[in-house]
Protein backbone atom coordinates (compact mmCIF):
# COMPACT_ATOMS: atom_id res chain seq x y z
CA UNK A 1 0.00 0.00 0.00
CA UNK A 2 1.41 3.39 -0.98
CA UNK A 3 1.98 6.17 1.54
CA UNK A 4 -0.89 8.11 -0.03
CA UNK A 5 -3.24 5.13 0.26
CA UNK A 6 -2.18 4.66 3.89
CA UNK A 7 -2.92 8.29 4.64
CA UNK A 8 -6.35 8.03 3.03
CA UNK A 9 -7.04 4.92 5.12
CA UNK A 10 -6.01 6.79 8.30
CA UNK A 11 -8.51 9.54 7.45
CA UNK A 12 -11.26 6.98 6.83
CA UNK A 13 -10.44 5.24 10.11
CA UNK A 14 -10.64 8.59 11.91
CA UNK A 15 -14.07 9.22 10.37
CA UNK A 16 -15.23 5.82 11.63
CA UNK A 17 -14.00 6.71 15.12
CA UNK A 18 -15.60 10.18 15.25
CA UNK A 19 -19.01 8.96 16.29
CA UNK A 20 -18.54 5.31 17.13
CA UNK A 21 -21.23 4.13 19.52
CA UNK A 22 -23.28 7.32 19.31
CA UNK A 23 -27.05 7.27 18.82
CA UNK A 24 -27.93 7.85 15.15
CA UNK A 25 -28.98 11.51 15.53
CA UNK A 26 -25.84 12.44 17.47
CA UNK A 27 -23.68 10.44 15.04
CA UNK A 28 -25.24 12.32 12.12
CA UNK A 29 -24.58 15.69 13.82
CA UNK A 30 -20.98 14.86 14.64
CA UNK A 31 -20.30 13.55 11.15
CA UNK A 32 -21.88 16.67 9.64
CA UNK A 33 -19.54 18.84 11.73
CA UNK A 34 -16.56 16.74 10.66
CA UNK A 35 -17.60 16.99 7.00
CA UNK A 36 -17.91 20.77 7.17
CA UNK A 37 -14.49 21.11 8.81
CA UNK A 38 -12.85 18.73 6.32
CA UNK A 39 -14.46 20.46 3.35
CA UNK A 40 -13.16 23.86 4.48
CA UNK A 41 -9.67 22.50 5.09
CA UNK A 42 -9.58 20.88 1.65
CA UNK A 43 -10.68 24.18 0.05
CA UNK A 44 -7.91 26.06 1.83
CA UNK A 45 -5.24 23.54 0.90
CA UNK A 46 -6.42 23.37 -2.72
CA UNK A 47 -6.27 27.15 -3.00
CA UNK A 48 -2.79 27.25 -1.46
CA UNK A 49 -1.52 24.59 -3.86
CA UNK A 50 -2.96 26.44 -6.85
CA UNK A 51 -1.46 29.71 -5.62
CA UNK A 52 1.93 27.99 -5.40
CA UNK A 53 1.51 26.85 -9.01
CA UNK A 54 0.71 30.41 -10.05
CA UNK A 55 3.58 31.84 -8.00
CA UNK A 56 5.82 29.29 -9.70
CA UNK A 57 5.05 30.87 -13.05
CA UNK A 58 2.10 28.89 -14.38
CA UNK A 59 -0.72 30.76 -16.05
CA UNK A 60 -4.30 30.20 -14.95
CA UNK A 61 -4.93 28.33 -18.20
CA UNK A 62 -1.92 26.07 -17.58
CA UNK A 63 -3.13 25.37 -14.04
CA UNK A 64 -6.59 24.54 -15.37
CA UNK A 65 -5.17 22.19 -17.96
CA UNK A 66 -2.95 20.49 -15.38
CA UNK A 67 -5.89 19.99 -13.01
CA UNK A 68 -8.50 19.28 -15.70
CA UNK A 69 -10.66 22.22 -14.67
CA UNK A 70 -11.64 25.35 -16.54
CA UNK A 71 -9.70 28.60 -16.56
CA UNK A 72 -12.74 30.27 -15.00
CA UNK A 73 -12.82 27.77 -12.15
CA UNK A 74 -9.13 28.33 -11.47
CA UNK A 75 -9.73 32.07 -11.37
CA UNK A 76 -12.71 31.58 -9.02
CA UNK A 77 -10.78 29.38 -6.61
CA UNK A 78 -7.79 31.72 -6.51
CA UNK A 79 -10.09 34.69 -5.90
CA UNK A 80 -11.61 33.06 -2.81
CA UNK A 81 -10.65 34.57 0.49
CA UNK A 82 -8.97 32.30 3.01
CA UNK A 83 -11.72 30.68 5.00
CA UNK A 84 -14.38 31.82 2.53
CA UNK A 85 -17.04 29.81 0.80
CA UNK A 86 -17.14 28.89 -2.88
C-alpha positions as CSV (number, residue, x, y, z in Angstrom):
1,X,0.0,0.0,0.0
2,X,1.4,3.4,-1.0
3,X,2.0,6.2,1.5
4,X,-0.9,8.1,0.0
5,X,-3.2,5.1,0.3
6,X,-2.2,4.7,3.9
7,X,-2.9,8.3,4.6
8,X,-6.3,8.0,3.0
9,X,-7.0,4.9,5.1
10,X,-6.0,6.8,8.3
11,X,-8.5,9.5,7.5
12,X,-11.3,7.0,6.8
13,X,-10.4,5.2,10.1
14,X,-10.6,8.6,11.9
15,X,-14.1,9.2,10.4
16,X,-15.2,5.8,11.6
17,X,-14.0,6.7,15.1
18,X,-15.6,10.2,15.2
19,X,-19.0,9.0,16.3
20,X,-18.5,5.3,17.1
21,X,-21.2,4.1,19.5
22,X,-23.3,7.3,19.3
23,X,-27.1,7.3,18.8
24,X,-27.9,7.9,15.1
25,X,-29.0,11.5,15.5
26,X,-25.8,12.4,17.5
27,X,-23.7,10.4,15.0
28,X,-25.2,12.3,12.1
29,X,-24.6,15.7,13.8
30,X,-21.0,14.9,14.6
31,X,-20.3,13.5,11.2
32,X,-21.9,16.7,9.6
33,X,-19.5,18.8,11.7
34,X,-16.6,16.7,10.7
35,X,-17.6,17.0,7.0
36,X,-17.9,20.8,7.2
37,X,-14.5,21.1,8.8
38,X,-12.9,18.7,6.3
39,X,-14.5,20.5,3.4
40,X,-13.2,23.9,4.5
41,X,-9.7,22.5,5.1
42,X,-9.6,20.9,1.7
43,X,-10.7,24.2,0.0
44,X,-7.9,26.1,1.8
45,X,-5.2,23.5,0.9
46,X,-6.4,23.4,-2.7
47,X,-6.3,27.2,-3.0
48,X,-2.8,27.3,-1.5
49,X,-1.5,24.6,-3.9
50,X,-3.0,26.4,-6.8
51,X,-1.5,29.7,-5.6
52,X,1.9,28.0,-5.4
53,X,1.5,26.9,-9.0
54,X,0.7,30.4,-10.0
55,X,3.6,31.8,-8.0
56,X,5.8,29.3,-9.7
57,X,5.1,30.9,-13.1
58,X,2.1,28.9,-14.4
59,X,-0.7,30.8,-16.0
60,X,-4.3,30.2,-14.9
61,X,-4.9,28.3,-18.2
62,X,-1.9,26.1,-17.6
63,X,-3.1,25.4,-14.0
64,X,-6.6,24.5,-15.4
65,X,-5.2,22.2,-18.0
66,X,-2.9,20.5,-15.4
67,X,-5.9,20.0,-13.0
68,X,-8.5,19.3,-15.7
69,X,-10.7,22.2,-14.7
70,X,-11.6,25.4,-16.5
71,X,-9.7,28.6,-16.6
72,X,-12.7,30.3,-15.0
73,X,-12.8,27.8,-12.1
74,X,-9.1,28.3,-11.5
75,X,-9.7,32.1,-11.4
76,X,-12.7,31.6,-9.0
77,X,-10.8,29.4,-6.6
78,X,-7.8,31.7,-6.5
79,X,-10.1,34.7,-5.9
80,X,-11.6,33.1,-2.8
81,X,-10.7,34.6,0.5
82,X,-9.0,32.3,3.0
83,X,-11.7,30.7,5.0
84,X,-14.4,31.8,2.5
85,X,-17.0,29.8,0.8
86,X,-17.1,28.9,-2.9
